[in-house]
Amino acid sequence: MEHGFSYNFPAIRGVQAGKEYYIAMCPLRVIPKIFLFDEDEIPPDHRAQRILNKNRIPEMTNYIVDNPNDYVFSSLTASVDGEVQFTSISEQLTFKETGLLTISLDSRFLINDGQHRRAAIEEALKINPNLGSETISVVFFLDKGLKNSQQIFSDLNRHAVNTTSSIGILYDHRDKLAIATKTITESIPFLKRYTDKEKVSLSKNSPKIIALNHIFNTNLRVLGVSKGDSISKQDEDFLMKFWNSLTNSIMEWKQVMNKELTPKELRMNYIVGHGVFLEAIGLVANYLRKYHTDEWSSYIEKLGYLDWSRTNTQLWEGRAISNNGRVQKNTNTVKLTAIQIKKLLNLPLTKREEALENEFMKGTSK
């Protein structure tokens, strides 16, 4: 095979299941040119993976473009149907598996894992062509006729375990709200002691009360922003004041801090030990920040005098509590719980809240 009529990549050769595979360094500018979009150019029964979710591409593209000095992309995995040759740089044992991977120009490539990364790279290059000389590692598997691409995709993802959103927040040192959330958690004694930084849902016997993602999601609602949005120093300061006020106001939390109540007992008996309460309070705090700028904290203090018992079905059934007594959390129940809290604090409802409350009351009267 002539090098002038082929793709040539510095690579390392390995063996899995008795078959050779190669890890090559590919310039980013090459990636969009040699890899196929499987949903457009390959029949469905030969596609390697799911249809491309194009809604994910802008976020991934912005990640590269906005962080040109510290973005990180993991390897792509691809099948190759064509003539392939590996030339070692030396016959010495130490260097025998390092060399040049040569792939014929008429070969077909199909990404088994990394289709979204490939699309994001293509879009990023349109915005910043200078990225083209940078490289990404690609794992090449030989696959005559691309017959094994589906199985390769299945095998690669079979044992994949997604990290929890709490861990994602914990490890995120770029997003300002994630950083603010961690700062708040470390600064406030109750949160520092009773926040689980890894899980998103806590078992009944957990010594913790709140998951880190609960705090993050509550902050989103307090500020009225979406994940990834920029926040100001003023926003950060308000969040710190809000959590200080909230943790100093909820009597049941104080009882836990004073060892008068265990986290298990709190979760079993009160809604203040659950995410639906926190996010509902987040919605209320958002309203207070907008319309009660000077006295918002006085309303938060009043929360300490409300009845948060799960057995108080008159207040919480159909909202934070289901008909069978279980805590329920979804977008609707968070809003309905927030509405009830506003009513208890004698705060007016917005038109949307009135409509939702009227619909809820009609349902309960049947």
Secondary structure, 3 states (H helix, E strand, C coil): CCHHHEEEEEEEEEEECCEEEEEEEEECCCHHHHEECHHHHCCHHHCCCCCCCHHHHHHHHHHHHHCCCCCCCCCEEEEEECCEEEEECCCCCCCCCEEEEEEECCCEEEEEECHHHHHHHHHHHHHCHHHHHCEEEEEEEECHHHCCHHHHHHHHHHCCCCCCHHHHHHCCCCCHHHHHHHHHHHHCHHHHHHEECCCCCCCCCCCCCEEHHHHHHHHHHHHCCCCCCCCCHHHHHHHHHHHHHHHHHCHHHHHHHCCCCCHHHHHHHEHHHCHHHHHHHHHHHHHHHHHCCCCHHHHHHHHHHCCCECCCHHHHECCCECCCCCECCCHHHHHHHHHHHHHHCCCCCCHHHHHHHHHHHHHHHC
